């Protein structure tokens, strides 16, 4: 069974990877992206 917890954990993994790959960009862009994700959930 695929639970909300599993989906959330996977989302966090992907977010961590995305954050590392764009670490050279300004943090304002990261914060805007995280707010978008928060609204979707």
C-alpha positions as CSV (number, residue, x, y, z in Angstrom):
1,X,0.0,0.0,0.0
2,X,1.3,3.5,-0.9
3,X,0.7,5.9,1.9
4,X,0.7,9.6,2.3
5,X,3.8,9.2,4.5
6,X,5.6,7.4,1.7
7,X,4.6,10.0,-0.8
8,X,5.8,12.8,1.5
9,X,9.1,11.0,2.2
10,X,9.7,10.7,-1.6
11,X,8.8,14.3,-2.1
12,X,11.4,15.4,0.5
13,X,14.0,13.2,-1.2
14,X,13.4,14.8,-4.6
15,X,13.3,18.3,-3.0
16,X,16.7,17.6,-1.3
17,X,18.2,16.6,-4.6
18,X,16.7,19.7,-6.3
19,X,18.1,21.9,-3.6
20,X,21.6,20.5,-4.0
21,X,21.5,20.8,-7.8
22,X,20.5,24.5,-7.7
23,X,22.6,25.4,-4.6
24,X,24.5,28.0,-6.8
25,X,21.3,30.0,-7.4
26,X,20.0,32.7,-5.0
27,X,18.0,31.4,-2.1
28,X,15.0,33.6,-3.0
29,X,14.3,31.3,-5.9
30,X,14.3,28.3,-3.6
31,X,12.0,29.8,-1.1
32,X,9.5,30.7,-3.9
33,X,9.6,27.1,-5.2
34,X,9.0,25.7,-1.7
35,X,6.0,27.9,-1.2
36,X,4.5,26.6,-4.4
37,X,5.0,23.0,-3.2
38,X,3.4,23.8,0.1
39,X,0.2,25.1,-1.5
40,X,-0.1,22.0,-3.7
41,X,-0.2,19.7,-0.6
